[in-house]
Amino acid sequence: MDGDGRSEQEREALKSKGVHPIKVSEVESLYYMPAVLEAVATKLAELDGVNVENRVSEAKAAGITALAANQGLDRIAKKLATDEVWRNLVTAVPSEITDPMITFQLSSPYAEIKAKLEEFYTDNNYEELVRLASIRDSAFRDKVTTALSVSSKEQYQDIARRVIAQTPQLIADLRHEVADLTIDDIDH
């Protein structure tokens, strides 16, 4: 299950039910985690000799800029807050609906989410922005791949899949992002 910007409280409630959402907002975000980005840049440098550190730095800056462009942080915060309110609303529905009036009172998570996004943006915290923000429907992936000199996000993701498959440490790192389960945690 996608993380969808779930709060730690939401994640823990799901885990108690045996559902383990991934730590990133969307599965596509895994391809853009720093370790994968660096591995892809290293593979590209083997072919064209471009400095890996510069390439990664430019790609991260392009991604961060893309997320913030056109009031992007506000849009992302609104979407994440709306999604969280909807999830909370569903869980707040009583099991029996016999009263003539049902009232819901939910706090808005918008201000907290927006502050977190702005903090990550101000600190140039690429990794946390990739974890929290929805990158699927933004210019983020296109801007990052362009900064890496890759022709498309599809080509980048193809390279990323190949590099991941060939790198045991990267596989281990991504497993940690997917779930914090150990074999002992899984019911047999």
Secondary structure as UniProt FT lines:
FT   TURN            4..5
FT   HELIX           8..16
FT   TURN            17..18
FT   HELIX           27..32
FT   HELIX           34..48
FT   HELIX           52..68
FT   HELIX           69..71
FT   HELIX           72..92
FT   HELIX           110..122
FT   TURN            123..124
FT   HELIX           126..132
FT   TURN            136..137
FT   HELIX           140..147
FT   TURN            148..149
FT   HELIX           153..165
FT   HELIX           168..178
FT   HELIX           183..185
//
